[in-house]
Amino acid sequence: MQWAEQVSAVRVIGTGVMGRGIAQIAAAAGLAVELADARAEAVTSAVDQIGRMFDKLVGKGRMTAEQAAAARERLRPVDSPLAPTECDLVVEAVREDLATKRELFAELEKICPARAVFATNTSSLQVTSIATALDDPSRLAGLHFFNPVPLMRLVEVIPGARTAAWIPDALVDLVRRLGHTPVRATDTPGFLVNHAGRGLITEALQVLAEGVATTSDVDRICRDVLGLRMGPFELMDLTGLDVTHPAMESIWTGYYGDPRLRPSPITRTRLEAGLLGRKTGEGFYAYVDGVKQEEPEPQAPEAVARPVWSDSADLLDVLAGAGVQVERGPEPSAEAVVLVTPYGHSAATAARSADLPVARACGVDPLSTEARCTLSVHPACDAEFARSAWAALAATGRAVTVVRDSPGMVAQRILAAIVNTSCFIAEQRLASPADIDTAVRIALGYPRGPLEWGQQVGPRRVLSVLRALQSATGDPRYRPSRWLVERAELGLDLTETGTTPQDLLT
Ligand SMILES: NC(=O)c1ccc[n+]([C@@H]2O[C@H](COP(=O)([O-])OP(=O)(O)OC[C@H]3O[C@@H](n4cnc5c(N)ncnc54)[C@H](O)[C@@H]3O)[C@@H](O)[C@H]2O)c1
C-alpha cells in the first residue's frame, strides 16, 4: 500500500470525457490534480464541469459542502501538459492515436520527476507500444477507466511487456484508494472487458445474419430471459457503430483473425451508411426525439385446437396450469403438438433423434423464464401445429418469441458465446477467473460473471450448445475453449483454476 498511500499529486493530461472523470474521482479521493490539455478551453470547461458535479453530489448528500470545497481546491489547471511538475503520477487520456501518445510520453519523460509513474488510459492501443517511446519503458502501465468514470467503478490495470513488477501492484492499491475496483488484465487486444464483451455482440449478429431472430427478438430475449439490462442491438445503438465496429475489427485482427472474434459485415455496411445508432437518430432502431421505436410483439393465435405432448414434465405442468390440454404418456398421440426442450440441439434434430414426429414438433428453449419463452420452428414443421404450439405457450401468460430453429435457439447460443469467450480468457491466463467475473459484472452490467453463469447453467450444457453449433455449421467460431472442455469433462468448477503443476511442486 506504501506508494499508493504516499501519492499526493497526479497530472491528468487530456481533459475530455475520460480525463475529467478521472480528475473528479482523484480530487474527491484527496489527491492534488493538475489538469492539462492541448486546448486551454478544455481545461477550463473540465474544471467547471467537475465543480458542478461536486455540487450535485452535495445535493444528493454524497459529499459535504466542506468536502466539495476542499476537492475543488485540489483541482489545479496548468497551461501546458509539459509545464514543470512534482507529480507522482501522470494519467494520460488524450485522443486515441499511437503517435500522439508516444510523442507526449517522450516529452513528459524529460520534465517529470524520475519517481513519477506513467499511466495510459488507452482502450485499444498496446500499452507496450506506447511504453517503447520512453527511455525507461518500465515506468509505464495501462490504467483503463470506463465511461462515465465516477459511475463505472472498474479499472483495468495493465502492465506492458517491460513494466516494473511493483507498478501493477501499486496501481491496484491506488485504484482502491480512488474508491474503484481494480482488476488485473494483460496487454492483449481489448484487454479484459472489451474482449469478454465480444461474446454477446458477435453471436447476436450471427443470429441475425442467419435469420434465426430479428433485432427486437434478440434484445427481448436477452432482457427477459438472460436478465441483461440492455439487449445487444440496443447496446450497439447506444455506444454507436463508429465505436463498436472498429473495436470488433481491432480485437479480431489483434488476435490474427481468430474466428471466435470475427466481426460481422452487417455492422460494417451499416457503419458506412451512417446508421450509427442514437447519435444519428437511426441505428438498429429508429429514434424519434430520442425515444426508441420498437415494433409491437406479434399477436399469438388464440385457439389451442390440439393437445400438447412434451419431453418436459415441467413444461406440461405449466401448460396444464394454464388450462391447455396436455398428454403425459410416453409417446404423443397422432393428434398432439410435440414440444421438445433440448439443450444444444435444434428442435428438428432433437425430435428426429428421439423418434418423434418431426412435422408436428417445435422446440421450446429450456432457458425460458416466467416473463418470456422462445418457440423454435423448423422449416419442415406443419404450420397448423406450429400455430397451436404458439397459442398453447401464449396461454400461459408469458410473452412468446417465435424464432427459426437453430442449435441453441437464441438464449442458449448467446449465453454459450459469453461463457466460452470468458473461458478463453481464463485459459490463456489473460486474467484470473475472479477478475473476469468481477470485471464483466461491473463494467458490462451482466447479472452474473460469465464463468459463474456458465457454472450455474452447467459446463456440460454450455459445451453441448457449442458442439451442436460447431457440428451444424462447421464454423470454427464455435470451437469450445479447453478451459470449458476440461472442466466439463472433469466435473470442475469454471470459476476455479484447479490443481496446477506449480501446486504440486510447492
Ligand atoms: N470515451 C470512452 O468511452 C473511453 C473509455 C475508455 C478509454 N477511453 C480512452 O481515453 C482516451 C481519451 O478519450 P476521450 O473519450 O476522453 O476523448 P475526448 O476526445 O473526449 O478527449 C480527448 C482530449 O485530449 C486532448 N488532446 C488531444 N491531443 C492532445 C495532446 N497531444 N496533448 C494534450 N491533450 C490532447 C483533446 O483536446 C481532448 O480534450 C482515449 O485514449 C480513449 O481511447 C475512452
The ligand as a Gaussian input file, in Angstrom:
#p B3LYP/6-31G(d) Opt

LIG

0 1
 N      -14.780000       7.638000     -24.187000
 C      -14.726000       6.406000     -23.719000
 O      -15.745000       5.724000     -23.557000
 C      -13.389000       5.821000     -23.338000
 C      -13.368000       4.730000     -22.444000
 C      -12.133000       4.208000     -22.037000
 C      -10.960000       4.753000     -22.544000
 N      -11.022000       5.795000     -23.439000
 C       -9.743000       6.333000     -23.932000
 O       -9.447000       7.538000     -23.231000
 C       -8.723000       8.438000     -24.074000
 C       -9.466000       9.743000     -24.160000
 O      -10.765000       9.505000     -24.664000
 P      -11.964000      10.560000     -24.501000
 O      -13.201000       9.854000     -24.872000
 O      -11.846000      11.228000     -23.183000
 O      -11.577000      11.583000     -25.671000
 P      -12.015000      13.118000     -25.824000
 O      -11.933000      13.403000     -27.271000
 O      -13.269000      13.408000     -25.076000
 O      -10.834000      13.904000     -25.082000
 C       -9.506000      13.894000     -25.531000
 C       -8.829000      15.195000     -25.063000
 O       -7.438000      15.081000     -25.358000
 C       -6.991000      16.351000     -25.803000
 N       -5.763000      16.149000     -26.561000
 C       -5.623000      15.602000     -27.795000
 N       -4.315000      15.539000     -28.113000
 C       -3.628000      16.036000     -27.057000
 C       -2.233000      16.211000     -26.767000
 N       -1.287000      15.858000     -27.637000
 N       -1.899000      16.736000     -25.573000
 C       -2.840000      17.102000     -24.684000
 N       -4.162000      16.956000     -24.898000
 C       -4.539000      16.432000     -26.077000
 C       -8.143000      16.919000     -26.605000
 O       -8.046000      18.321000     -26.705000
 C       -9.341000      16.450000     -25.774000
 O       -9.716000      17.408000     -24.816000
 C       -8.554000       7.702000     -25.394000
 O       -7.319000       7.051000     -25.403000
 C       -9.709000       6.724000     -25.389000
 O       -9.456000       5.593000     -26.195000
 C      -12.210000       6.346000     -23.830000

